[in-house]
Amino acid sequence: MKLAVEKTVILAYGTNQTSWKVTDTEPDIEAAIVAKYLGIEINIQGRNLIKPRESKMIGGARAYAHTIMGCT
């Protein structure tokens, strides 16, 4: 297996290190706060990856809670 350094991003927050050296022949891997994974933008300072799923789950839980409260 070979690491595709040009496609690799290290999501780093709160560190002074801005790049990581894998080998002497490959370019350094750069640190980032935002990256794309499978077409989805991942931001380590926000909750944009899980927010839609979280909102859907909370909405479903509220609907079940209202149904249960209506039965009691």
mmCIF file as Biopython writes it, N, C-alpha, C and O atoms, coordinates in Angstrom:
data_model
#
loop_
_atom_site.group_PDB
_atom_site.id
_atom_site.type_symbol
_atom_site.label_atom_id
_atom_site.label_alt_id
_atom_site.label_comp_id
_atom_site.label_asym_id
_atom_site.label_entity_id
_atom_site.label_seq_id
_atom_site.pdbx_PDB_ins_code
_atom_site.Cartn_x
_atom_site.Cartn_y
_atom_site.Cartn_z
_atom_site.occupancy
_atom_site.B_iso_or_equiv
_atom_site.auth_seq_id
_atom_site.auth_asym_id
_atom_site.pdbx_PDB_model_num
ATOM 1   N N  . MET A ? 1  ? 0.845   -1.173 0.000  1.0 0.0 1  A 1 
ATOM 2   C CA . MET A ? 1  ? 0.000   0.000  0.000  1.0 0.0 1  A 1 
ATOM 3   C C  . MET A ? 1  ? 0.888   1.233  0.000  1.0 0.0 1  A 1 
ATOM 4   O O  . MET A ? 1  ? 2.013   1.221  0.500  1.0 0.0 1  A 1 
ATOM 5   N N  . LYS A ? 2  ? 0.347   2.289  -0.575 1.0 0.0 2  A 1 
ATOM 6   C CA . LYS A ? 2  ? 1.082   3.540  -0.628 1.0 0.0 2  A 1 
ATOM 7   C C  . LYS A ? 2  ? 0.158   4.677  -0.228 1.0 0.0 2  A 1 
ATOM 8   O O  . LYS A ? 2  ? -0.987  4.741  -0.676 1.0 0.0 2  A 1 
ATOM 9   N N  . LEU A ? 3  ? 0.645   5.558  0.599  1.0 0.0 3  A 1 
ATOM 10  C CA . LEU A ? 3  ? -0.108  6.726  1.032  1.0 0.0 3  A 1 
ATOM 11  C C  . LEU A ? 3  ? -0.112  7.763  -0.084 1.0 0.0 3  A 1 
ATOM 12  O O  . LEU A ? 3  ? 0.946   8.136  -0.592 1.0 0.0 3  A 1 
ATOM 13  N N  . ALA A ? 4  ? -1.295  8.229  -0.466 1.0 0.0 4  A 1 
ATOM 14  C CA . ALA A ? 4  ? -1.414  9.282  -1.477 1.0 0.0 4  A 1 
ATOM 15  C C  . ALA A ? 4  ? -1.295  10.633 -0.777 1.0 0.0 4  A 1 
ATOM 16  O O  . ALA A ? 4  ? -2.293  11.222 -0.360 1.0 0.0 4  A 1 
ATOM 17  N N  . VAL A ? 5  ? -0.076  11.106 -0.656 1.0 0.0 5  A 1 
ATOM 18  C CA . VAL A ? 5  ? 0.191   12.325 0.097  1.0 0.0 5  A 1 
ATOM 19  C C  . VAL A ? 5  ? -0.555  13.519 -0.486 1.0 0.0 5  A 1 
ATOM 20  O O  . VAL A ? 5  ? -1.015  14.386 0.257  1.0 0.0 5  A 1 
ATOM 21  N N  . GLU A ? 6  ? -0.679  13.571 -1.812 1.0 0.0 6  A 1 
ATOM 22  C CA . GLU A ? 6  ? -1.362  14.705 -2.436 1.0 0.0 6  A 1 
ATOM 23  C C  . GLU A ? 6  ? -2.848  14.736 -2.119 1.0 0.0 6  A 1 
ATOM 24  O O  . GLU A ? 6  ? -3.474  15.785 -2.270 1.0 0.0 6  A 1 
ATOM 25  N N  . LYS A ? 7  ? -3.435  13.633 -1.686 1.0 0.0 7  A 1 
ATOM 26  C CA . LYS A ? 7  ? -4.848  13.570 -1.325 1.0 0.0 7  A 1 
ATOM 27  C C  . LYS A ? 7  ? -5.055  13.570 0.187  1.0 0.0 7  A 1 
ATOM 28  O O  . LYS A ? 7  ? -6.193  13.579 0.656  1.0 0.0 7  A 1 
ATOM 29  N N  . THR A ? 8  ? -3.979  13.561 0.940  1.0 0.0 8  A 1 
ATOM 30  C CA . THR A ? 8  ? -4.057  13.435 2.390  1.0 0.0 8  A 1 
ATOM 31  C C  . THR A ? 8  ? -4.054  14.804 3.054  1.0 0.0 8  A 1 
ATOM 32  O O  . THR A ? 8  ? -3.265  15.678 2.695  1.0 0.0 8  A 1 
ATOM 33  N N  . VAL A ? 9  ? -4.942  14.980 4.026  1.0 0.0 9  A 1 
ATOM 34  C CA . VAL A ? 9  ? -5.013  16.212 4.807  1.0 0.0 9  A 1 
ATOM 35  C C  . VAL A ? 9  ? -5.072  15.816 6.274  1.0 0.0 9  A 1 
ATOM 36  O O  . VAL A ? 9  ? -5.775  14.875 6.643  1.0 0.0 9  A 1 
ATOM 37  N N  . ILE A ? 10 ? -4.346  16.523 7.092  1.0 0.0 10 A 1 
ATOM 38  C CA . ILE A ? 10 ? -4.419  16.309 8.532  1.0 0.0 10 A 1 
ATOM 39  C C  . ILE A ? 10 ? -5.255  17.440 9.111  1.0 0.0 10 A 1 
ATOM 40  O O  . ILE A ? 10 ? -4.896  18.612 8.991  1.0 0.0 10 A 1 
ATOM 41  N N  . LEU A ? 11 ? -6.364  17.086 9.735  1.0 0.0 11 A 1 
ATOM 42  C CA . LEU A ? 11 ? -7.197  18.085 10.382 1.0 0.0 11 A 1 
ATOM 43  C C  . LEU A ? 11 ? -6.591  18.375 11.747 1.0 0.0 11 A 1 
ATOM 44  O O  . LEU A ? 11 ? -6.585  17.518 12.630 1.0 0.0 11 A 1 
ATOM 45  N N  . ALA A ? 12 ? -6.089  19.576 11.906 1.0 0.0 12 A 1 
ATOM 46  C CA . ALA A ? 12 ? -5.385  19.924 13.136 1.0 0.0 12 A 1 
ATOM 47  C C  . ALA A ? 12 ? -5.936  21.223 13.691 1.0 0.0 12 A 1 
ATOM 48  O O  . ALA A ? 12 ? -6.183  22.179 12.955 1.0 0.0 12 A 1 
ATOM 49  N N  . TYR A ? 13 ? -6.121  21.242 14.981 1.0 0.0 13 A 1 
ATOM 50  C CA . TYR A ? 13 ? -6.609  22.431 15.652 1.0 0.0 13 A 1 
ATOM 51  C C  . TYR A ? 13 ? -5.876  22.548 16.976 1.0 0.0 13 A 1 
ATOM 52  O O  . TYR A ? 13 ? -5.754  21.564 17.705 1.0 0.0 13 A 1 
ATOM 53  N N  . GLY A ? 14 ? -5.403  23.700 17.284 1.0 0.0 14 A 1 
ATOM 54  C CA . GLY A ? 14 ? -4.732  23.917 18.563 1.0 0.0 14 A 1 
ATOM 55  C C  . GLY A ? 14 ? -3.297  23.434 18.592 1.0 0.0 14 A 1 
ATOM 56  O O  . GLY A ? 14 ? -2.757  23.170 19.666 1.0 0.0 14 A 1 
ATOM 57  N N  . THR A ? 15 ? -2.673  23.315 17.436 1.0 0.0 15 A 1 
ATOM 58  C CA . THR A ? 15 ? -1.274  22.914 17.384 1.0 0.0 15 A 1 
ATOM 59  C C  . THR A ? 15 ? -0.509  23.924 16.541 1.0 0.0 15 A 1 
ATOM 60  O O  . THR A ? 15 ? -1.073  24.532 15.631 1.0 0.0 15 A 1 
ATOM 61  N N  . ASN A ? 16 ? 0.760   24.103 16.836 1.0 0.0 16 A 1 
ATOM 62  C CA . ASN A ? 16 ? 1.587   25.021 16.063 1.0 0.0 16 A 1 
ATOM 63  C C  . ASN A ? 16 ? 2.176   24.350 14.839 1.0 0.0 16 A 1 
ATOM 64  O O  . ASN A ? 16 ? 2.715   25.025 13.962 1.0 0.0 16 A 1 
ATOM 65  N N  . GLN A ? 17 ? 2.081   23.050 14.766 1.0 0.0 17 A 1 
ATOM 66  C CA . GLN A ? 17 ? 2.649   22.309 13.639 1.0 0.0 17 A 1 
ATOM 67  C C  . GLN A ? 17 ? 1.737   22.459 12.430 1.0 0.0 17 A 1 
ATOM 68  O O  . GLN A ? 17 ? 0.538   22.194 12.516 1.0 0.0 17 A 1 
ATOM 69  N N  . THR A ? 18 ? 2.306   22.888 11.293 1.0 0.0 18 A 1 
ATOM 70  C CA . THR A ? 18 ? 1.495   23.128 10.100 1.0 0.0 18 A 1 
ATOM 71  C C  . THR A ? 18 ? 1.706   22.082 9.024  1.0 0.0 18 A 1 
ATOM 72  O O  . THR A ? 18 ? 0.947   22.040 8.056  1.0 0.0 18 A 1 
ATOM 73  N N  . SER A ? 19 ? 2.719   21.233 9.164  1.0 0.0 19 A 1 
ATOM 74  C CA . SER A ? 19 ? 2.935   20.177 8.176  1.0 0.0 19 A 1 
ATOM 75  C C  . SER A ? 19 ? 3.661   19.009 8.834  1.0 0.0 19 A 1 
ATOM 76  O O  . SER A ? 19 ? 4.350   19.169 9.842  1.0 0.0 19 A 1 
ATOM 77  N N  . TRP A ? 20 ? 3.489   17.825 8.238  1.0 0.0 20 A 1 
ATOM 78  C CA . TRP A ? 20 ? 4.087   16.605 8.746  1.0 0.0 20 A 1 
ATOM 79  C C  . TRP A ? 20 ? 4.872   15.937 7.627  1.0 0.0 20 A 1 
ATOM 80  O O  . TRP A ? 20 ? 4.386   15.842 6.500  1.0 0.0 20 A 1 
ATOM 81  N N  . LYS A ? 21 ? 6.050   15.486 7.921  1.0 0.0 21 A 1 
ATOM 82  C CA . LYS A ? 21 ? 6.902   14.819 6.938  1.0 0.0 21 A 1 
ATOM 83  C C  . LYS A ? 21 ? 6.715   13.310 7.082  1.0 0.0 21 A 1 
ATOM 84  O O  . LYS A ? 21 ? 6.886   12.756 8.168  1.0 0.0 21 A 1 
ATOM 85  N N  . VAL A ? 22 ? 6.363   12.651 5.976  1.0 0.0 22 A 1 
ATOM 86  C CA . VAL A ? 22 ? 6.158   11.204 5.977  1.0 0.0 22 A 1 
ATOM 87  C C  . VAL A ? 22 ? 7.458   10.511 5.598  1.0 0.0 22 A 1 
ATOM 88  O O  . VAL A ? 22 ? 7.945   9.645  6.325  1.0 0.0 22 A 1 
ATOM 89  N N  . THR A ? 23 ? 8.012   10.895 4.465  1.0 0.0 23 A 1 
ATOM 90  C CA . THR A ? 23 ? 9.310   10.359 4.021  1.0 0.0 23 A 1 
ATOM 91  C C  . THR A ? 23 ? 10.121  11.503 3.435  1.0 0.0 23 A 1 
ATOM 92  O O  . THR A ? 23 ? 9.602   12.599 3.223  1.0 0.0 23 A 1 
ATOM 93  N N  . ASP A ? 24 ? 11.385  11.244 3.177  1.0 0.0 24 A 1 
ATOM 94  C CA . ASP A ? 24 ? 12.241  12.270 2.599  1.0 0.0 24 A 1 
ATOM 95  C C  . ASP A ? 24 ? 11.909  12.540 1.137  1.0 0.0 24 A 1 
ATOM 96  O O  . ASP A ? 24 ? 12.185  13.631 0.636  1.0 0.0 24 A 1 
ATOM 97  N N  . THR A ? 25 ? 11.324  11.570 0.445  1.0 0.0 25 A 1 
ATOM 98  C CA . THR A ? 25 ? 11.050  11.725 -0.979 1.0 0.0 25 A 1 
ATOM 99  C C  . THR A ? 25 ? 9.673   12.312 -1.271 1.0 0.0 25 A 1 
ATOM 100 O O  . THR A ? 25 ? 9.463   12.883 -2.341 1.0 0.0 25 A 1 
ATOM 101 N N  . GLU A ? 26 ? 8.738   12.181 -0.342 1.0 0.0 26 A 1 
ATOM 102 C CA . GLU A ? 26 ? 7.376   12.679 -0.541 1.0 0.0 26 A 1 
ATOM 103 C C  . GLU A ? 26 ? 7.260   14.109 -0.015 1.0 0.0 26 A 1 
ATOM 104 O O  . GLU A ? 26 ? 7.996   14.498 0.892  1.0 0.0 26 A 1 
ATOM 105 N N  . PRO A ? 27 ? 6.344   14.889 -0.578 1.0 0.0 27 A 1 
ATOM 106 C CA . PRO A ? 27 ? 6.107   16.231 -0.017 1.0 0.0 27 A 1 
ATOM 107 C C  . PRO A ? 27 ? 5.453   16.127 1.361  1.0 0.0 27 A 1 
ATOM 108 O O  . PRO A ? 27 ? 4.874   15.098 1.711  1.0 0.0 27 A 1 
ATOM 109 N N  . ASP A ? 28 ? 5.553   17.186 2.119  1.0 0.0 28 A 1 
ATOM 110 C CA . ASP A ? 28 ? 4.957   17.210 3.453  1.0 0.0 28 A 1 
ATOM 111 C C  . ASP A ? 28 ? 3.434   17.205 3.354  1.0 0.0 28 A 1 
ATOM 112 O O  . ASP A ? 28 ? 2.863   17.676 2.371  1.0 0.0 28 A 1 
ATOM 113 N N  . ILE A ? 29 ? 2.786   16.666 4.387  1.0 0.0 29 A 1 
ATOM 114 C CA . ILE A ? 29 ? 1.328   16.697 4.483  1.0 0.0 29 A 1 
ATOM 115 C C  . ILE A ? 29 ? 0.973   17.962 5.252  1.0 0.0 29 A 1 
ATOM 116 O O  . ILE A ? 29 ? 1.455   18.188 6.362  1.0 0.0 29 A 1 
ATOM 117 N N  . GLU A ? 30 ? 0.125   18.778 4.645  1.0 0.0 30 A 1 
ATOM 118 C CA . GLU A ? 30 ? -0.238  20.061 5.237  1.0 0.0 30 A 1 
ATOM 119 C C  . GLU A ? 30 ? -1.409  19.916 6.200  1.0 0.0 30 A 1 
ATOM 120 O O  . GLU A ? 30 ? -2.307  19.099 5.994  1.0 0.0 30 A 1 
ATOM 121 N N  . ALA A ? 31 ? -1.383  20.717 7.247  1.0 0.0 31 A 1 
ATOM 122 C CA . ALA A ? 31 ? -2.488  20.753 8.202  1.0 0.0 31 A 1 
ATOM 123 C C  . ALA A ? 31 ? -3.588  21.653 7.657  1.0 0.0 31 A 1 
ATOM 124 O O  . ALA A ? 31 ? -3.310  22.605 6.929  1.0 0.0 31 A 1 
ATOM 125 N N  . ALA A ? 32 ? -4.818  21.359 8.003  1.0 0.0 32 A 1 
ATOM 126 C CA . ALA A ? 32 ? -5.955  22.156 7.552  1.0 0.0 32 A 1 
ATOM 127 C C  . ALA A ? 32 ? -7.025  22.160 8.633  1.0 0.0 32 A 1 
ATOM 128 O O  . ALA A ? 32 ? -7.040  21.308 9.522  1.0 0.0 32 A 1 
ATOM 129 N N  . ILE A ? 33 ? -7.908  23.126 8.539  1.0 0.0 33 A 1 
ATOM 130 C CA . ILE A ? 33 ? -9.059  23.179 9.443  1.0 0.0 33 A 1 
ATOM 131 C C  . ILE A ? 33 ? -10.293 22.638 8.735  1.0 0.0 33 A 1 
ATOM 132 O O  . ILE A ? 33 ? -11.219 22.153 9.384  1.0 0.0 33 A 1 
ATOM 133 N N  . VAL A ? 34 ? -10.310 22.719 7.396  1.0 0.0 34 A 1 
ATOM 134 C CA . VAL A ? 34 ? -11.429 22.247 6.582  1.0 0.0 34 A 1 
ATOM 135 C C  . VAL A ? 34 ? -10.890 21.303 5.520  1.0 0.0 34 A 1 
ATOM 136 O O  . VAL A ? 34 ? -9.859  21.577 4.906  1.0 0.0 34 A 1 
ATOM 137 N N  . ALA A ? 35 ? -11.586 20.186 5.303  1.0 0.0 35 A 1 
ATOM 138 C CA . ALA A ? 35 ? -11.197 19.228 4.264  1.0 0.0 35 A 1 
ATOM 139 C C  . ALA A ? 35 ? -12.452 18.574 3.715  1.0 0.0 35 A 1 
ATOM 140 O O  . ALA A ? 35 ? -13.511 18.626 4.342  1.0 0.0 35 A 1 
ATOM 141 N N  . LYS A ? 36 ? -12.337 17.964 2.553  1.0 0.0 36 A 1 
ATOM 142 C CA . LYS A ? 36 ? -13.450 17.212 1.978  1.0 0.0 36 A 1 
ATOM 143 C C  . LYS A ? 36 ? -13.156 15.726 2.081  1.0 0.0 36 A 1 
ATOM 144 O O  . LYS A ? 36 ? -12.039 15.281 1.817  1.0 0.0 36 A 1 
ATOM 145 N N  . TYR A ? 37 ? -14.176 14.958 2.468  1.0 0.0 37 A 1 
ATOM 146 C CA . TYR A ? 37 ? -14.080 13.506 2.538  1.0 0.0 37 A 1 
ATOM 147 C C  . TYR A ? 37 ? -15.327 12.944 1.888  1.0 0.0 37 A 1 
ATOM 148 O O  . TYR A ? 37 ? -16.437 13.190 2.359  1.0 0.0 37 A 1 
ATOM 149 N N  . LEU A ? 38 ? -15.158 12.192 0.812  1.0 0.0 38 A 1 
ATOM 150 C CA . LEU A ? 38 ? -16.265 11.626 0.045  1.0 0.0 38 A 1 
ATOM 151 C C  . LEU A ? 38 ? -17.269 12.701 -0.365 1.0 0.0 38 A 1 
ATOM 152 O O  . LEU A ? 38 ? -18.479 12.474 -0.358 1.0 0.0 38 A 1 
ATOM 153 N N  . GLY A ? 39 ? -16.747 13.874 -0.722 1.0 0.0 39 A 1 
ATOM 154 C CA . GLY A ? 39 ? -17.587 14.966 -1.185 1.0 0.0 39 A 1 
ATOM 155 C C  . GLY A ? 39 ? -18.247 15.781 -0.089 1.0 0.0 39 A 1 
ATOM 156 O O  . GLY A ? 39 ? -18.973 16.732 -0.379 1.0 0.0 39 A 1 
ATOM 157 N N  . ILE A ? 40 ? -18.007 15.426 1.166  1.0 0.0 40 A 1 
ATOM 158 C CA . ILE A ? 40 ? -18.606 16.148 2.284  1.0 0.0 40 A 1 
ATOM 159 C C  . ILE A ? 40 ? -17.519 17.004 2.934  1.0 0.0 40 A 1 
ATOM 160 O O  . ILE A ? 40 ? -16.437 16.515 3.261  1.0 0.0 40 A 1 
ATOM 161 N N  . GLU A ? 41 ? -17.825 18.282 3.114  1.0 0.0 41 A 1 
ATOM 162 C CA . GLU A ? 41 ? -16.868 19.170 3.756  1.0 0.0 41 A 1 
ATOM 163 C C  . GLU A ? 41 ? -16.873 18.949 5.257  1.0 0.0 41 A 1 
ATOM 164 O O  . GLU A ? 41 ? -17.918 19.012 5.904  1.0 0.0 41 A 1 
ATOM 165 N N  . ILE A ? 42 ? -15.699 18.690 5.798  1.0 0.0 42 A 1 
ATOM 166 C CA . ILE A ? 42 ? -15.549 18.466 7.235  1.0 0.0 42 A 1 
ATOM 167 C C  . ILE A ? 42 ? -14.823 19.665 7.811  1.0 0.0 42 A 1 
ATOM 168 O O  . ILE A ? 42 ? -13.763 20.052 7.320  1.0 0.0 42 A 1 
ATOM 169 N N  . ASN A ? 43 ? -15.392 20.248 8.847  1.0 0.0 43 A 1 
ATOM 170 C CA . ASN A ? 43 ? -14.822 21.413 9.497  1.0 0.0 43 A 1 
ATOM 171 C C  . ASN A ? 43 ? -14.645 21.067 10.960 1.0 0.0 43 A 1 
ATOM 172 O O  . ASN A ? 43 ? -15.625 20.793 11.652 1.0 0.0 43 A 1 
ATOM 173 N N  . ILE A ? 44 ? -13.413 21.074 11.445 1.0 0.0 44 A 1 
ATOM 174 C CA . ILE A ? 44 ? -13.192 20.635 12.821 1.0 0.0 44 A 1 
ATOM 175 C C  . ILE A ? 44 ? -13.627 21.672 13.842 1.0 0.0 44 A 1 
ATOM 176 O O  . ILE A ? 44 ? -13.696 21.373 15.034 1.0 0.0 44 A 1 
ATOM 177 N N  . GLN A ? 45 ? -13.923 22.894 13.389 1.0 0.0 45 A 1 
ATOM 178 C CA . GLN A ? 45 ? -14.388 23.899 14.331 1.0 0.0 45 A 1 
ATOM 179 C C  . GLN A ? 45 ? -15.906 23.967 14.402 1.0 0.0 45 A 1 
ATOM 180 O O  . GLN A ? 45 ? -16.456 24.670 15.249 1.0 0.0 45 A 1 
ATOM 181 N N  . GLY A ? 46 ? -16.576 23.255 13.534 1.0 0.0 46 A 1 
ATOM 182 C CA . GLY A ? 46 ? -18.031 23.308 13.532 1.0 0.0 46 A 1 
ATOM 183 C C  . GLY A ? 46 ? -18.637 21.922 13.600 1.0 0.0 46 A 1 
ATOM 184 O O  . GLY A ? 46 ? -17.934 20.923 13.752 1.0 0.0 46 A 1 
ATOM 185 N N  . ARG A ? 47 ? -19.942 21.882 13.486 1.0 0.0 47 A 1 
ATOM 186 C CA . ARG A ? 47 ? -20.630 20.599 13.545 1.0 0.0 47 A 1 
ATOM 187 C C  . ARG A ? 47 ? -21.362 20.349 12.253 1.0 0.0 47 A 1 
ATOM 188 O O  . ARG A ? 47 ? -22.411 19.704 12.249 1.0 0.0 47 A 1 
ATOM 189 N N  . ASN A ? 48 ? -20.813 20.864 11.120 1.0 0.0 48 A 1 
ATOM 190 C CA . ASN A ? 48 ? -21.519 20.759 9.863  1.0 0.0 48 A 1 
ATOM 191 C C  . ASN A ? 48 ? -21.634 19.338 9.342  1.0 0.0 48 A 1 
ATOM 192 O O  . ASN A ? 48 ? -22.463 19.078 8.469  1.0 0.0 48 A 1 
ATOM 193 N N  . LEU A ? 49 ? -20.842 18.421 9.839  1.0 0.0 49 A 1 
ATOM 194 C CA . LEU A ? 49 ? -20.922 17.039 9.375  1.0 0.0 49 A 1 
ATOM 195 C C  . LEU A ? 49 ? -22.076 16.294 10.045 1.0 0.0 49 A 1 
ATOM 196 O O  . LEU A ? 49 ? -22.785 15.534 9.385  1.0 0.0 49 A 1 
ATOM 197 N N  . ILE A ? 50 ? -22.268 16.503 11.337 1.0 0.0 50 A 1 
ATOM 198 C CA . ILE A ? 50 ? -23.285 15.746 12.069 1.0 0.0 50 A 1 
ATOM 199 C C  . ILE A ? 50 ? -24.567 16.528 12.317 1.0 0.0 50 A 1 
ATOM 200 O O  . ILE A ? 50 ? -25.572 15.941 12.718 1.0 0.0 50 A 1 
ATOM 201 N N  . LYS A ? 51 ? -24.558 17.825 12.091 1.0 0.0 51 A 1 
ATOM 202 C CA . LYS A ? 51 ? -25.721 18.647 12.403 1.0 0.0 51 A 1 
ATOM 203 C C  . LYS A ? 51 ? -26.995 18.190 11.687 1.0 0.0 51 A 1 
ATOM 204 O O  . LYS A ? 51 ? -28.031 18.084 12.342 1.0 0.0 51 A 1 
ATOM 205 N N  . PRO A ? 52 ? -26.974 17.911 10.367 1.0 0.0 52 A 1 
ATOM 206 C CA . PRO A ? 52 ? -28.221 17.463 9.722  1.0 0.0 52 A 1 
ATOM 207 C C  . PRO A ? 52 ? -28.750 16.151 10.306 1.0 0.0 52 A 1 
ATOM 208 O O  . PRO A ? 52 ? -29.953 16.017 10.528 1.0 0.0 52 A 1 
ATOM 209 N N  . ARG A ? 53 ? -27.878 15.200 10.554 1.0 0.0 53 A 1 
ATOM 210 C CA . ARG A ? 53 ? -28.302 13.912 11.139 1.0 0.0 53 A 1 
ATOM 211 C C  . ARG A ? 53 ? -28.816 14.123 12.561 1.0 0.0 53 A 1 
ATOM 212 O O  . ARG A ? 53 ? -29.818 13.530 12.961 1.0 0.0 53 A 1 
ATOM 213 N N  . GLU A ? 54 ? -28.127 14.967 13.316 1.0 0.0 54 A 1 
ATOM 214 C CA . GLU A ? 54 ? -28.547 15.247 14.680 1.0 0.0 54 A 1 
ATOM 215 C C  . GLU A ? 54 ? -29.933 15.896 14.696 1.0 0.0 54 A 1 
ATOM 216 O O  . GLU A ? 54 ? -30.780 15.526 15.509 1.0 0.0 54 A 1 
ATOM 217 N N  . SER A ? 55 ? -30.164 16.851 13.812 1.0 0.0 55 A 1 
ATOM 218 C CA . SER A ? 55 ? -31.463 17.521 13.739 1.0 0.0 55 A 1 
ATOM 219 C C  . SER A ? 55 ? -32.574 16.537 13.399 1.0 0.0 55 A 1 
ATOM 220 O O  . SER A ? 55 ? -33.664 16.605 13.968 1.0 0.0 55 A 1 
ATOM 221 N N  . LYS A ? 56 ? -32.301 15.620 12.469 1.0 0.0 56 A 1 
ATOM 222 C CA . LYS A ? 56 ? -33.298 14.619 12.084 1.0 0.0 56 A 1 
ATOM 223 C C  . LYS A ? 56 ? -33.621 13.692 13.259 1.0 0.0 56 A 1 
ATOM 224 O O  . LYS A ? 56 ? -34.784 13.357 13.482 1.0 0.0 56 A 1 
ATOM 225 N N  . MET A ? 57 ? -32.609 13.282 14.000 1.0 0.0 57 A 1 
ATOM 226 C CA . MET A ? 57 ? -32.826 12.390 15.142 1.0 0.0 57 A 1 
ATOM 227 C C  . MET A ? 57 ? -33.595 13.105 16.253 1.0 0.0 57 A 1 
ATOM 228 O O  . MET A ? 57 ? -34.483 12.511 16.866 1.0 0.0 57 A 1 
ATOM 229 N N  . ILE A ? 58 ? -33.271 14.358 16.518 1.0 0.0 58 A 1 
ATOM 230 C CA . ILE A ? 58 ? -33.990 15.114 17.552 1.0 0.0 58 A 1 
ATOM 231 C C  . ILE A ? 58 ? -35.445 15.308 17.155 1.0 0.0 58 A 1 
ATOM 232 O O  . ILE A ? 58 ? -36.340 15.190 17.992 1.0 0.0 58 A 1 
ATOM 233 N N  . GLY A ? 59 ? -35.686 15.610 15.870 1.0 0.0 59 A 1 
ATOM 234 C CA . GLY A ? 59 ? -37.066 15.757 15.390 1.0 0.0 59 A 1 
ATOM 235 C C  . GLY A ? 59 ? -37.858 14.472 15.563 1.0 0.0 59 A 1 
ATOM 236 O O  . GLY A ? 59 ? -39.013 14.510 15.986 1.0 0.0 59 A 1 
ATOM 237 N N  . GLY A ? 60 ? -37.249 13.330 15.238 1.0 0.0 60 A 1 
ATOM 238 C CA . GLY A ? 60 ? -37.908 12.036 15.417 1.0 0.0 60 A 1 
ATOM 239 C C  . GLY A ? 60 ? -38.196 11.745 16.877 1.0 0.0 60 A 1 
ATOM 240 O O  . GLY A ? 60 ? -39.266 11.241 17.217 1.0 0.0 60 A 1 
ATOM 241 N N  . ALA A ? 61 ? -37.248 12.060 17.733 1.0 0.0 61 A 1 
ATOM 242 C CA . ALA A ? 61 ? -37.437 11.825 19.172 1.0 0.0 61 A 1 
ATOM 243 C C  . ALA A ? 61 ? -38.571 12.693 19.714 1.0 0.0 61 A 1 
ATOM 244 O O  . ALA A ? 61 ? -39.358 12.236 20.544 1.0 0.0 61 A 1 
ATOM 245 N N  . ARG A ? 62 ? -38.657 13.930 19.256 1.0 0.0 62 A 1 
ATOM 246 C CA . ARG A ? 62 ? -39.746 14.810 19.700 1.0 0.0 62 A 1 
ATOM 247 C C  . ARG A ? 62 ? -41.103 14.272 19.248 1.0 0.0 62 A 1 
ATOM 248 O O  . ARG A ? 62 ? -42.080 14.314 19.996 1.0 0.0 62 A 1 
ATOM 249 N N  . ALA A ? 63 ? -41.149 13.765 18.015 1.0 0.0 63 A 1 
ATOM 250 C CA . ALA A ? 63 ? -42.413 13.202 17.515 1.0 0.0 63 A 1 
ATOM 251 C C  . ALA A ? 63 ? -42.838 12.003 18.356 1.0 0.0 63 A 1 
ATOM 252 O O  . ALA A ? 63 ? -44.013 11.875 18.700 1.0 0.0 63 A 1 
ATOM 253 N N  . TYR A ? 64 ? -41.899 11.125 18.690 1.0 0.0 64 A 1 
ATOM 254 C CA . TYR A ? 64 ? -42.224 9.980  19.539 1.0 0.0 64 A 1 
ATOM 255 C C  . TYR A ? 64 ? -42.648 10.434 20.930 1.0 0.0 64 A 1 
ATOM 256 O O  . TYR A ? 64 ? -43.573 9.876  21.519 1.0 0.0 64 A 1 
ATOM 257 N N  . ALA A ? 65 ? -41.966 11.450 21.448 1.0 0.0 65 A 1 
ATOM 258 C CA . ALA A ? 65 ? -42.323 11.960 22.785 1.0 0.0 65 A 1 
ATOM 259 C C  . ALA A ? 65 ? -43.733 12.505 22.798 1.0 0.0 65 A 1 
ATOM 260 O O  . ALA A ? 65 ? -44.485 12.255 23.740 1.0 0.0 65 A 1 
ATOM 261 N N  . HIS A ? 66 ? -44.112 13.261 21.748 1.0 0.0 66 A 1 
ATOM 262 C CA . HIS A ? 66 ? -45.478 13.794 21.675 1.0 0.0 66 A 1 
ATOM 263 C C  . HIS A ? 66 ? -46.504 12.671 21.578 1.0 0.0 66 A 1 
ATOM 264 O O  . HIS A ? 66 ? -47.575 12.752 22.179 1.0 0.0 66 A 1 
ATOM 265 N N  . THR A ? 67 ? -46.181 11.630 20.826 1.0 0.0 67 A 1 
ATOM 266 C CA . THR A ? 67 ? -47.086 10.480 20.700 1.0 0.0 67 A 1 
ATOM 267 C C  . THR A ? 67 ? -47.269 9.793  22.053 1.0 0.0 67 A 1 
ATOM 268 O O  . THR A ? 67 ? -48.388 9.456  22.440 1.0 0.0 67 A 1 
ATOM 269 N N  . ILE A ? 68 ? -46.179 9.592  22.759 1.0 0.0 68 A 1 
ATOM 270 C CA . ILE A ? 68 ? -46.241 8.949  24.074 1.0 0.0 68 A 1 
ATOM 271 C C  . ILE A ? 68 ? -47.027 9.811  25.055 1.0 0.0 68 A 1 
ATOM 272 O O  . ILE A ? 68 ? -47.847 9.305  25.821 1.0 0.0 68 A 1 
ATOM 273 N N  . MET A ? 69 ? -46.770 11.119 25.025 1.0 0.0 69 A 1 
ATOM 274 C CA . MET A ? 69 ? -47.490 12.021 25.943 1.0 0.0 69 A 1 
ATOM 275 C C  . MET A ? 69 ? -48.985 12.035 25.616 1.0 0.0 69 A 1 
ATOM 276 O O  . MET A ? 69 ? -49.814 12.166 26.516 1.0 0.0 69 A 1 
ATOM 277 N N  . GLY A ? 70 ? -49.332 11.901 24.336 1.0 0.0 70 A 1 
ATOM 278 C CA . GLY A ? 70 ? -50.735 11.864 23.939 1.0 0.0 70 A 1 
ATOM 279 C C  . GLY A ? 70 ? -51.430 10.592 24.409 1.0 0.0 70 A 1 
ATOM 280 O O  . GLY A ? 70 ? -52.637 10.604 24.651 1.0 0.0 70 A 1 
ATOM 281 N N  . CYS A ? 71 ? -50.692 9.503  24.540 1.0 0.0 71 A 1 
ATOM 282 C CA . CYS A ? 71 ? -51.269 8.227  24.971 1.0 0.0 71 A 1 
ATOM 283 C C  . CYS A ? 71 ? -51.468 8.162  26.477 1.0 0.0 71 A 1 
ATOM 284 O O  . CYS A ? 71 ? -52.255 7.350  26.964 1.0 0.0 71 A 1 
ATOM 285 N N  . THR A ? 72 ? -50.770 8.999  27.209 1.0 0.0 72 A 1 
ATOM 286 C CA . THR A ? 72 ? -50.867 8.912  28.669 1.0 0.0 72 A 1 
ATOM 287 C C  . THR A ? 72 ? -51.894 9.828  29.264 1.0 0.0 72 A 1 
ATOM 288 O O  . THR A ? 72 ? -52.071 9.849  30.482 1.0 0.0 72 A 1 
#
